[in-house]
Amino acid sequence: MRGHNKPKYRKQEFAFRGLLHCAQDHCAITAERKKQKYVYYRCTGYRGKCATPRFTEPEMAEKLGTILKQIQIPDHVLAGLQKSLARDQEQAQTVITAQRNALHPRLSAVRRRIDQAYQDKLDGRIPEEFWERKMTEWTREERSIQDALARLEQPTNKQLLTAQRTLELANKAYSLYLTRNSEEQAELLRMVLLNCAIDGASVHPTYRKPFDLIFERARKNGRGERI
């Protein structure tokens, strides 16, 4: 998306096979090659004669391209969503910092208790049984605090970056699709779709998350609704 080298894809005999099923009878859409040159997609017809016509590969590619067109969102909406993500990230970081600042003093206090109790044990001021019982309790608490701190150290920037790239992909997917060969087009579709039904008139996609939410936003924006 930013000028990187195009990924290499393993060549497939039929690019779109496995992506589709028939909206009429729910059979799979299969592919066949005619005259060693032309690729056609059609319903398998396992449940009897089907009214869904067959499509050439270019026809199928054009129909499937509308799926990616439907998740495009205007640039100003994309910018707004990215700003919202950045605000959410800033708020999350503020919460993480507050939690970390609360945990460090607790950890220091537990360790001071352990050190002091150990010295008291050496000096004979507390019995061995009491030391062992409290040591088990404090060690458990120390480990719990360390685990909580470790979870807070996990980078949240990666989640923000993934969300931003997902939005960018949704916004650029259709233009990318138009410049790719059929195998690369199929890879783009597999990133976006769970499955897709097709009949003679239209395609009926089921989007992967979060592209289903992006589609809903794009659809509402197309109706002029506030996003």
HUFENNOR-V64217 format. One record per residue. N is the residue number from 1. PHI is phi as a letter, one per 20 degrees, with the letter a starting at -180 (none if undefined). BURIAL is I if it has 16 or more other ideal C-beta (glycine too) atoms within 10 Angstrom, else O. D_CENTER is the distance of its C-alpha to the mean C-alpha in Angstrom with 2 decimals. Layout:
N_PHI_BURIAL_D_CENTER, N_PHI_BURIAL_D_CENTER
//
This chain:
1_none_O_16.97, 2_c_O_19.50, 3_n_O_22.14, 4_f_O_20.85, 5_f_O_22.27, 6_f_O_20.76, 7_f_O_19.07, 8_e_O_21.42, 9_d_O_20.73, 10_f_O_22.82, 11_f_O_25.19, 12_d_O_24.90, 13_f_O_27.96, 14_c_I_26.35, 15_g_I_23.14, 16_e_I_21.97, 17_f_I_23.39, 18_n_O_21.10, 19_e_I_18.87, 20_c_I_21.39, 21_c_I_23.80, 22_e_I_26.82, 23_f_I_26.73, 24_f_O_30.47, 25_c_I_30.81, 26_m_O_27.28, 27_f_I_28.37, 28_f_O_26.31, 29_e_I_26.67, 30_d_I_28.29, 31_c_I_29.57, 32_b_O_32.97, 33_d_O_34.79, 34_d_O_38.13, 35_l_O_40.88, 36_l_O_38.66, 37_b_O_37.04, 38_e_O_35.44, 39_d_I_32.26, 40_c_I_32.08, 41_d_I_29.53, 42_b_I_31.02, 43_f_I_30.72, 44_f_O_32.01, 45_m_O_34.43, 46_f_O_34.48, 47_d_O_35.43, 48_o_O_38.16, 49_g_O_38.67, 50_c_I_35.74, 51_e_O_36.08, 52_f_I_32.81, 53_f_O_34.07, 54_e_O_33.04, 55_c_I_31.21, 56_f_O_31.64, 57_f_I_28.66, 58_f_O_28.96, 59_f_O_29.18, 60_f_I_26.09, 61_f_I_24.16, 62_f_O_25.42, 63_f_I_24.46, 64_f_I_20.89, 65_f_I_20.61, 66_f_O_21.11, 67_f_I_17.69, 68_f_I_16.12, 69_f_O_18.96, 70_f_I_18.09, 71_d_I_14.83, 72_f_I_16.86, 73_c_I_17.73, 74_g_O_20.85, 75_g_O_20.89, 76_f_O_22.42, 77_f_I_19.70, 78_g_I_17.04, 79_f_O_19.33, 80_f_O_19.69, 81_f_I_16.05, 82_f_O_15.80, 83_f_O_19.00, 84_f_O_17.76, 85_f_I_14.82, 86_f_O_17.54, 87_f_O_19.84, 88_f_O_17.49, 89_f_I_17.02, 90_f_O_20.81, 91_f_O_21.53, 92_f_O_19.34, 93_f_O_21.18, 94_f_O_24.46, 95_f_O_23.86, 96_f_O_23.00, 97_f_O_26.15, 98_f_O_28.26, 99_f_O_27.15, 100_f_O_27.87, 101_f_O_31.22, 102_e_O_32.14, 103_f_I_31.31, 104_f_O_33.25, 105_f_O_36.59, 106_f_O_36.08, 107_f_I_35.53, 108_f_O_38.61, 109_f_O_40.66, 110_f_I_39.88, 111_f_O_40.83, 112_f_O_44.02, 113_f_I_44.95, 114_f_I_44.49, 115_f_O_46.61, 116_f_O_49.30, 117_f_I_49.50, 118_f_O_49.82, 119_f_O_52.67, 120_f_O_54.29, 121_f_I_54.07, 122_f_O_55.77, 123_e_O_58.44, 124_m_O_59.04, 125_e_O_58.20, 126_c_O_55.69, 127_f_O_56.00, 128_g_O_53.85, 129_f_O_52.49, 130_f_O_51.31, 131_g_I_49.67, 132_f_O_47.77, 133_f_O_46.55, 134_f_O_45.40, 135_f_O_43.90, 136_f_O_41.67, 137_f_O_40.60, 138_f_I_39.98, 139_f_O_38.15, 140_f_O_35.75, 141_f_I_35.23, 142_f_I_34.82, 143_f_O_32.13, 144_f_O_30.26, 145_f_I_30.36, 146_f_O_29.33, 147_f_O_26.26, 148_f_I_25.33, 149_f_O_25.88, 150_f_O_23.80, 151_f_O_20.76, 152_f_O_21.44, 153_f_O_21.64, 154_f_O_18.06, 155_f_O_16.62, 156_e_O_14.67, 157_f_O_14.76, 158_f_O_11.96, 159_f_O_9.61, 160_f_I_11.37, 161_f_O_11.19, 162_f_O_7.46, 163_f_I_7.67, 164_f_I_10.77, 165_f_O_9.77, 166_f_I_7.29, 167_f_I_10.43, 168_f_O_12.70, 169_f_I_11.33, 170_g_I_11.74, 171_f_I_15.12, 172_d_O_16.30, 173_g_I_15.00, 174_f_I_18.30, 175_f_O_20.56, 176_f_O_18.92, 177_g_I_19.33, 178_f_O_22.99, 179_d_O_23.77, 180_d_O_22.39, 181_f_O_24.24, 182_f_I_23.43, 183_f_O_21.70, 184_f_I_19.33, 185_f_I_18.86, 186_f_I_17.91, 187_f_O_15.24, 188_f_I_13.70, 189_f_I_14.04, 190_f_O_12.47, 191_f_O_9.16, 192_d_I_9.52, 193_d_I_11.70, 194_e_O_12.33, 195_a_O_15.99, 196_b_I_18.58, 197_d_I_22.23, 198_c_I_24.94, 199_c_I_28.56, 200_f_O_31.31, 201_d_O_30.25, 202_b_O_26.52, 203_d_I_23.02, 204_c_O_21.07, 205_e_I_17.31, 206_d_O_14.88, 207_e_I_11.46, 208_f_O_8.14, 209_f_O_6.28, 210_e_O_6.16, 211_f_I_8.46, 212_f_O_11.00, 213_f_O_11.53, 214_f_I_11.88, 215_g_I_14.31, 216_f_O_16.23, 217_f_I_16.66, 218_f_I_17.84, 219_f_O_20.12, 220_f_O_21.62, 221_f_I_22.22, 222_f_O_23.96, 223_e_O_26.27, 224_n_O_27.06, 225_f_O_25.60, 226_f_O_24.73, 227_d_O_21.10
//
